[in-house]
Amino acid sequence: MGRIERRLLGGIGMQEMYLKYIHSTAMQEKLYKRTLTVVVMSQIFGGAGLAAGITVGALIAQDMLGTTSYAGLPAALFTLGSALSAFLVGRLSQRFGRRQGLSLGFITGGVGAIGVILAAVINNIWLLFFALFIYGAGTSTNLQARYAGADLASEKKRATAVSIAMISTTLGAVAGPNMVTPMGKVASLMGIPPLAGPFILAAVAYILAGLTLFIYLRPDPFLVAKAIAEKREKQAHDSEHDVGKLHETTINRVGIITGALVLVLSHVVMVAIMTMTPIHMQDHGTGLTAVGIVIGLHIAAMYLPSVLTGRLVDKLGRHVMVFASGITLAISGLMAAFAPGESLFWMAFALILLGIGWNFGLISGTAIIVDSTNMQIRAKTQGSVDVWVALGGTAGSLLSGVIVSYSSYAMLGFLGTYLSVLLIAIIIWERMKDKRHVNG
């Protein structure tokens, strides 16, 4: 066990408890299943928390600002906040374990949701912007929790482990948008503007997610996995006397770039179209309840296929599912461009495909990142990649409002289709690089 792990684990009793996991594959499997259970519990709460900002964040800003030109700004702010949070949570997780990093990220997101409520009450746009930035911590933490499920998974089960962590988000995420109207009534009774109602749910949900991880994610799966990797490296060092060479062979830099590009592009397309859909539908006379249904179905499509997607990624391969992501997102962009804004059916269909395409990209891209890293850099690399994912989402959110304001929602759909096709080009590029490496 390394110096960091010994320092973190503290007393001898705690060290002995960890040692039984490190030296027993049966105990590792038991901890793997326990970790998935805890992650599932936290993700149910986390899903409910992230849905608030997606559903009504843009509408609150539009109400305060009186224009749609900056309607993408709220999503841009909480995705920008999620970028900073992704970096910090990744670094904290690398050094102190998933429990510390993830629980702090979720609780910070809950504090941000409370700030949004206060901003709505006093009608302060600057406080709203700052609170949305802080609220973004919950969004990135919700995504990074997927890695915790894969820390102790074998290579053939990594995508499946990620998918199990993600599908649990569905329960909360689908319920969230459909609670817009009921939570609006609750907010009115409390003297809070109705649009801020979903953020009451978000505050409670994020804080509960953080507490669940802080209390129950013991032993920490990342620290155990890190200690197991350290043990294997020591064995390799004893036999090969070249641990540096071992580190290099377990890091695939081309794979990291590929996985990052897949995650960023699929996220940009999804966020850009999703952000402007509520406003596009309202502009065509659609009520808030119907908008909530469409966004709820979209979020369900983002997470519900996860178990099947994870198995497909493990069985068919990462590249095949990236192709599937590009094609599905491209079709979604075209449907969004041509679908009548007042049609609940066609808008829901387009947003469902958008969610499925994102799901394919997220799980396959995540698996590529995990495959391409070792435990010495895995958590901080995951955090750094998620920074770029969040920044891409920020850009998508900001530009989506500008594009729709100065052009049209249809143009936004066409641009989404163009970016989706680039996913296929990325995989072709990686295969060419791999062939050159082998031939070289």
C-alpha positions as CSV (number, residue, x, y, z in Angstrom):
1,M,0.0,0.0,0.0
2,G,1.4,3.4,-1.0
3,R,2.2,6.4,1.2
4,I,-0.9,8.3,0.2
5,E,-3.2,5.4,0.9
6,R,-1.6,4.8,4.3
7,R,-1.9,8.5,5.2
8,L,-5.6,8.5,4.1
9,L,-6.6,5.3,5.8
10,G,-5.3,6.4,9.2
11,G,-5.3,3.8,11.9
12,I,-4.1,0.2,11.7
13,G,-7.6,-1.2,11.9
14,M,-8.6,0.8,8.8
15,Q,-5.5,-0.3,7.0
16,E,-6.2,-3.9,7.8
17,M,-9.7,-3.6,6.5
18,Y,-8.4,-2.2,3.2
19,L,-5.8,-5.0,3.0
20,K,-8.5,-7.7,3.0
21,Y,-9.9,-6.1,-0.2
22,I,-6.6,-5.7,-1.8
23,H,-5.5,-9.3,-1.4
24,S,-8.9,-11.0,-2.1
25,T,-10.6,-11.1,-5.4
26,A,-13.8,-12.2,-3.7
27,M,-13.8,-9.2,-1.4
28,Q,-13.0,-7.0,-4.4
29,E,-16.1,-8.3,-6.2
30,K,-18.2,-7.7,-3.1
31,L,-16.9,-4.1,-2.8
32,Y,-17.6,-3.6,-6.5
33,K,-21.2,-4.6,-6.1
34,R,-21.6,-2.5,-2.9
35,T,-20.1,0.5,-4.7
36,L,-22.6,0.2,-7.5
37,T,-25.4,0.1,-5.0
38,V,-24.2,3.3,-3.3
39,V,-23.6,5.1,-6.6
40,V,-27.1,4.1,-7.8
41,M,-28.6,5.6,-4.6
42,S,-26.8,8.8,-5.0
43,Q,-27.5,9.1,-8.7
44,I,-31.3,8.8,-8.2
45,F,-31.0,12.0,-6.1
46,G,-28.5,13.6,-8.4
47,G,-30.7,13.0,-11.5
48,A,-33.5,15.0,-9.8
49,G,-31.1,17.8,-9.1
50,L,-29.7,18.3,-12.6
51,A,-33.2,18.3,-14.2
52,A,-34.1,21.7,-12.6
53,G,-31.5,23.7,-14.4
54,I,-32.2,22.1,-17.8
55,T,-36.0,22.6,-17.6
56,V,-36.4,26.1,-16.2
57,G,-33.0,27.7,-16.0
58,A,-33.4,29.4,-19.4
59,L,-37.0,30.4,-18.6
60,I,-36.0,32.2,-15.4
61,A,-33.3,34.2,-17.2
62,Q,-35.7,35.0,-20.0
63,D,-38.3,36.2,-17.5
64,M,-35.7,38.4,-15.7
65,L,-34.0,39.7,-18.9
66,G,-37.0,40.0,-21.1
67,T,-35.3,38.6,-24.2
68,T,-34.3,35.3,-25.7
69,S,-30.9,36.5,-27.0
70,Y,-29.3,35.5,-23.7
71,A,-31.5,32.5,-22.9
72,G,-28.6,30.2,-23.4
73,L,-26.6,32.0,-20.7
74,P,-28.0,30.1,-17.7
75,A,-27.0,26.7,-19.2
76,A,-23.7,28.2,-20.2
77,L,-23.1,29.4,-16.6
78,F,-23.9,26.1,-14.9
79,T,-21.9,24.2,-17.5
80,L,-19.0,26.6,-17.0
81,G,-19.3,26.0,-13.2
82,S,-19.4,22.3,-13.9
83,A,-16.1,22.7,-15.8
84,L,-14.3,24.1,-12.8
85,S,-16.0,21.6,-10.6
86,A,-15.0,18.7,-12.9
87,F,-11.3,19.8,-12.6
88,L,-11.5,20.1,-8.8
89,V,-13.5,16.9,-8.2
90,G,-11.1,15.0,-10.5
91,R,-8.0,16.2,-8.6
92,L,-9.7,15.6,-5.2
93,S,-10.7,12.1,-6.2
94,Q,-7.2,11.3,-7.5
95,R,-5.7,12.3,-4.2
96,F,-8.3,11.6,-1.6
97,G,-10.7,9.1,-3.3
98,R,-14.1,9.3,-4.9
99,R,-16.0,9.7,-1.6
100,Q,-14.4,13.0,-0.7
101,G,-14.5,14.5,-4.2
102,L,-18.0,13.4,-5.2
103,S,-19.8,14.2,-1.9
104,L,-18.3,17.7,-1.9
105,G,-19.3,18.3,-5.5
106,F,-22.9,17.4,-4.9
107,I,-23.3,19.4,-1.7
108,T,-21.8,22.5,-3.5
109,G,-24.4,22.0,-6.3
110,G,-27.1,22.0,-3.6
111,V,-25.8,25.3,-2.2
112,G,-25.9,26.7,-5.7
113,A,-29.6,25.7,-6.1
114,I,-30.4,27.5,-2.8
115,G,-28.7,30.6,-4.3
116,V,-31.0,30.4,-7.4
117,I,-34.1,30.3,-5.2
118,L,-32.8,33.4,-3.3
119,A,-32.0,35.2,-6.5
120,A,-35.5,34.6,-7.8
121,V,-37.1,35.8,-4.6
122,I,-35.2,39.1,-4.6
123,N,-35.1,39.4,-8.5
124,N,-31.3,39.8,-8.6
125,I,-29.9,38.7,-12.0
126,W,-26.3,38.9,-10.9
127,L,-27.0,36.6,-7.9
128,L,-28.8,34.3,-10.3
129,F,-25.8,34.1,-12.6
130,F,-23.4,33.4,-9.7
131,A,-25.7,30.8,-8.1
132,L,-26.1,29.0,-11.5
133,F,-22.3,28.9,-11.8
134,I,-22.1,27.2,-8.3
135,Y,-25.1,25.0,-9.2
136,G,-23.0,23.6,-12.0
137,A,-20.9,21.6,-9.5
138,G,-23.8,19.2,-9.2
139,T,-24.0,18.6,-12.9
140,S,-20.4,17.7,-13.3
141,T,-20.4,15.6,-10.2
142,N,-23.4,13.7,-11.4
143,L,-21.4,12.8,-14.5
144,Q,-18.2,12.0,-12.7
145,A,-20.0,9.6,-10.4
146,R,-20.2,7.2,-13.4
147,Y,-16.4,6.6,-13.0
148,A,-16.8,5.4,-9.4
149,G,-18.8,2.4,-10.6
150,A,-16.0,1.4,-13.0
151,D,-13.0,1.7,-10.6
152,L,-13.1,-2.0,-9.6
153,A,-14.7,-3.4,-12.8
154,S,-12.7,-5.7,-15.1
155,E,-12.0,-4.5,-18.7
156,K,-14.9,-6.5,-20.1
157,K,-17.3,-5.0,-17.6
158,R,-16.3,-1.3,-17.6
159,A,-18.9,0.0,-20.0
160,T,-21.6,-2.0,-18.2
161,A,-20.5,-0.6,-14.8
162,V,-20.7,2.9,-16.2
163,S,-24.1,2.2,-17.6
164,I,-25.5,0.9,-14.3
165,A,-24.3,4.1,-12.6
166,M,-26.0,6.2,-15.3
167,I,-29.3,4.4,-15.6
168,S,-30.0,5.1,-11.9
169,T,-30.0,8.8,-12.8
170,T,-33.1,8.2,-14.9
171,L,-35.5,7.8,-12.0
172,G,-34.7,11.3,-10.6
173,A,-34.0,12.9,-13.9
174,V,-37.3,11.9,-15.4
175,A,-39.3,12.8,-12.3
176,G,-37.6,16.2,-12.1
177,P,-39.0,17.9,-15.2
178,N,-42.5,16.5,-14.5
179,M,-42.3,18.1,-11.1
180,V,-42.1,21.6,-12.6
181,T,-45.8,22.4,-12.2
182,P,-46.2,20.8,-8.7
183,M,-43.0,22.4,-7.4
184,G,-44.2,25.7,-8.8
185,K,-47.3,25.4,-6.7
186,V,-45.2,24.6,-3.6
187,A,-43.0,27.6,-4.3
188,S,-46.0,29.9,-4.6
189,L,-47.2,28.7,-1.3
190,M,-43.8,29.6,0.2
191,G,-43.8,33.0,-1.4
192,I,-41.2,32.0,-4.0
193,P,-41.6,32.6,-7.8
194,P,-43.1,29.4,-9.4
195,L,-40.2,29.0,-11.9
196,A,-37.8,28.6,-9.0
197,G,-39.8,25.7,-7.6
198,P,-37.8,23.0,-9.3
199,F,-34.6,24.4,-7.6
200,I,-36.1,23.6,-4.2
201,L,-36.2,20.0,-5.3
202,A,-32.6,20.3,-6.8
203,A,-31.2,21.7,-3.5
204,V,-32.6,18.8,-1.4
205,A,-31.7,16.2,-4.0
206,Y,-28.1,17.3,-4.5
207,I,-27.4,17.5,-0.8
208,L,-28.9,14.1,-0.2
209,A,-26.8,12.7,-3.0
210,G,-23.6,14.1,-1.4
211,L,-24.5,12.8,2.1
212,T,-25.3,9.4,0.7
213,L,-21.8,9.1,-0.9
214,F,-20.1,10.6,2.2
215,I,-21.7,8.2,4.6
216,Y,-21.9,5.0,2.6
217,L,-19.0,5.0,0.1
218,R,-16.6,3.1,2.4
219,P,-14.2,1.6,1.7
220,D,-13.4,4.0,-1.1
221,P,-13.3,2.1,-4.4
222,F,-10.7,4.3,-6.0
223,L,-8.3,4.0,-3.1
224,V,-8.7,0.2,-3.2
225,A,-8.2,0.1,-6.9
226,K,-5.2,2.3,-6.7
227,A,-3.6,0.1,-4.0
228,I,-4.3,-3.0,-6.1
229,A,-2.6,-1.3,-9.1
230,E,0.3,-0.3,-6.9
231,K,0.7,-3.9,-5.7
232,R,0.7,-5.2,-9.3
233,E,3.3,-2.6,-10.3
234,K,5.5,-3.6,-7.4
235,Q,5.3,-7.2,-8.7
236,A,6.1,-6.1,-12.2
237,H,9.0,-4.0,-10.9
238,D,10.4,-7.0,-9.1
239,S,10.4,-9.0,-12.3
240,E,11.1,-6.4,-14.9
241,H,12.9,-3.7,-12.8
242,D,11.2,-1.0,-15.0
243,V,8.0,0.3,-13.6
244,G,8.3,3.5,-15.7
245,K,8.0,1.4,-18.8
246,L,5.0,-0.4,-17.4
247,H,3.3,3.0,-16.8
248,E,4.0,4.1,-20.4
249,T,2.5,0.9,-21.9
250,T,-0.8,1.3,-20.0
251,I,-1.3,4.9,-21.2
252,N,-2.8,5.3,-24.7
253,R,-2.6,9.0,-25.5
254,V,-4.3,8.7,-28.9
255,G,-7.1,6.8,-27.1
256,I,-7.4,9.6,-24.5
257,I,-7.7,12.3,-27.3
258,T,-10.3,10.1,-29.1
259,G,-12.4,9.5,-26.0
260,A,-12.3,13.2,-25.1
261,L,-13.4,14.3,-28.6
262,V,-16.2,11.8,-28.6
263,L,-17.4,13.1,-25.2
264,V,-17.1,16.8,-26.1
265,L,-18.8,16.7,-29.5
266,S,-21.7,14.5,-28.4
267,H,-22.2,16.8,-25.4
268,V,-22.1,20.0,-27.4
269,V,-24.7,18.8,-29.9
270,M,-27.0,17.6,-27.1
271,V,-26.7,20.7,-24.9
272,A,-27.1,23.2,-27.8
273,I,-30.3,21.6,-29.1
274,M,-31.8,20.8,-25.7
275,T,-31.2,24.3,-24.2
276,M,-33.3,26.0,-26.9
277,T,-36.0,23.4,-27.2
278,P,-38.2,24.7,-24.2
279,I,-38.1,28.3,-25.6
280,H,-38.7,27.1,-29.2
281,M,-41.8,25.2,-28.0
282,Q,-43.1,28.0,-25.9
283,D,-42.7,30.4,-28.9
284,H,-45.1,28.1,-30.7
285,G,-47.7,28.2,-28.0
286,T,-46.8,25.0,-26.1
287,G,-47.5,25.1,-22.3
288,L,-44.9,24.6,-19.6
289,T,-46.4,21.1,-18.6
290,A,-45.9,19.9,-22.2
291,V,-42.4,21.3,-22.3
292,G,-41.7,19.4,-19.1
293,I,-42.9,16.2,-20.7
294,V,-40.6,16.6,-23.7
295,I,-37.6,17.4,-21.5
296,G,-38.5,14.5,-19.2
297,L,-38.6,12.1,-22.2
298,H,-35.3,13.5,-23.4
299,I,-33.6,12.9,-20.1
300,A,-35.1,9.4,-19.9
301,A,-33.6,8.7,-23.3
302,M,-30.2,10.1,-22.1
303,Y,-30.0,7.6,-19.3
304,L,-32.6,4.8,-19.6
305,P,-30.8,2.9,-22.5
306,S,-27.6,2.8,-20.4
307,V,-27.7,-0.8,-19.4
308,L,-28.2,-2.0,-22.9
309,T,-25.7,0.5,-24.2
310,G,-23.1,-0.6,-21.7
311,R,-23.4,-4.2,-22.8
312,L,-23.3,-3.2,-26.5
313,V,-20.1,-1.2,-25.9
314,D,-18.5,-4.2,-24.1
315,K,-19.7,-6.7,-26.7
316,L,-19.6,-4.8,-30.1
317,G,-16.8,-2.5,-29.2
318,R,-16.2,1.2,-28.4
319,H,-15.8,2.3,-32.1
320,V,-19.0,0.7,-33.3
321,M,-21.1,2.6,-30.7
322,V,-19.4,5.9,-31.5
323,F,-20.5,5.4,-35.1
324,A,-24.0,4.7,-33.7
325,S,-23.8,7.9,-31.7
326,G,-22.9,10.0,-34.6
327,I,-25.6,8.6,-36.8
328,T,-28.3,8.9,-34.1
329,L,-27.4,12.5,-33.2
330,A,-27.3,13.5,-36.9
331,I,-30.8,12.2,-37.5
332,S,-32.0,14.0,-34.3
333,G,-30.6,17.3,-35.5
334,L,-32.4,16.9,-38.8
335,M,-35.7,16.0,-37.1
336,A,-35.4,19.0,-34.8
337,A,-34.8,21.3,-37.8
338,F,-37.9,20.0,-39.7
339,A,-40.3,19.2,-36.8
340,P,-43.2,21.6,-36.2
341,G,-42.5,23.5,-33.0
342,E,-46.1,23.1,-31.8
343,S,-46.0,19.3,-32.3
344,L,-45.5,17.5,-29.0
345,F,-45.0,14.2,-30.7
346,W,-42.4,15.2,-33.2
347,M,-40.5,17.4,-30.8
348,A,-40.5,14.6,-28.3
349,F,-39.3,12.1,-30.9
350,A,-36.4,14.4,-31.9
351,L,-35.4,15.0,-28.3
352,I,-35.6,11.3,-27.5
353,L,-33.2,10.5,-30.4
354,L,-30.9,13.4,-29.1
355,G,-30.8,11.7,-25.7
356,I,-30.1,8.2,-27.1
357,G,-27.3,9.6,-29.3
358,W,-25.7,11.3,-26.4
359,N,-26.0,8.2,-24.3
360,F,-24.1,6.2,-27.0
361,G,-21.4,8.8,-27.1
362,L,-21.0,9.2,-23.4
363,I,-20.7,5.5,-22.5
364,S,-18.4,4.6,-25.4
365,G,-16.3,7.7,-24.9
366,T,-16.0,7.0,-21.2
367,A,-15.0,3.4,-21.8
368,I,-12.3,4.6,-24.2
369,I,-10.9,7.0,-21.5
370,V,-10.8,4.3,-18.9
371,D,-9.2,1.8,-21.3
372,S,-6.5,4.4,-22.2
373,T,-5.4,5.3,-18.6
374,N,-3.9,3.7,-15.6
375,M,-4.6,4.4,-11.9
376,Q,-1.8,6.9,-11.5
377,I,-3.5,9.4,-13.8
378,R,-7.1,8.0,-14.2
379,A,-9.2,10.2,-11.9
380,K,-7.4,13.5,-12.8
381,T,-7.5,12.6,-16.5
382,Q,-11.2,11.9,-16.2
383,G,-11.7,15.2,-14.4
384,S,-9.7,17.1,-17.0
385,V,-11.7,15.5,-19.9
386,D,-14.9,16.5,-18.2
387,V,-13.6,20.0,-18.0
388,W,-13.5,20.1,-21.8
389,V,-16.9,18.4,-21.9
390,A,-18.4,21.2,-19.7
391,L,-16.6,23.9,-21.6
392,G,-18.0,22.5,-24.8
393,G,-21.5,22.5,-23.2
394,T,-20.9,26.1,-22.2
395,A,-20.1,27.1,-25.8
396,G,-23.0,25.1,-27.1
397,S,-25.4,26.8,-24.6
398,L,-24.2,30.3,-25.4
399,L,-24.1,29.9,-29.2
400,S,-27.5,28.2,-29.3
401,G,-29.3,31.2,-28.0
402,V,-27.4,33.5,-30.4
403,I,-28.0,31.2,-33.4
404,V,-31.7,30.9,-32.7
405,S,-32.1,34.6,-32.1
406,Y,-30.3,35.7,-35.2
407,S,-31.2,32.7,-37.5
408,S,-33.5,29.9,-36.4
409,Y,-34.0,26.8,-34.4
410,A,-33.8,24.9,-37.7
411,M,-30.3,26.2,-38.3
412,L,-29.3,25.0,-34.9
413,G,-30.5,21.5,-35.8
414,F,-28.5,21.6,-39.1
415,L,-25.3,22.6,-37.3
416,G,-25.9,19.8,-34.7
417,T,-26.1,17.3,-37.6
418,Y,-22.8,18.6,-39.1
419,L,-21.0,18.2,-35.7
420,S,-22.5,14.7,-35.2
421,V,-21.0,13.5,-38.5
422,L,-17.5,14.5,-37.2
423,L,-17.8,11.7,-34.6
424,I,-17.4,9.2,-37.4
425,A,-14.4,11.1,-38.8
426,I,-12.7,10.9,-35.4
427,I,-12.9,7.1,-35.3
428,I,-11.5,6.8,-38.8
429,W,-8.7,9.1,-37.7
430,E,-7.9,7.0,-34.7
431,R,-7.9,3.8,-36.7
432,M,-5.5,5.4,-39.2
433,K,-3.2,6.4,-36.3
434,D,-3.3,2.9,-34.8
435,K,-2.4,1.3,-38.2
436,R,0.6,3.7,-38.6
437,H,1.7,2.9,-35.0
438,V,1.5,-0.9,-35.7
439,N,3.2,-0.6,-39.1
440,G,5.8,1.8,-37.7
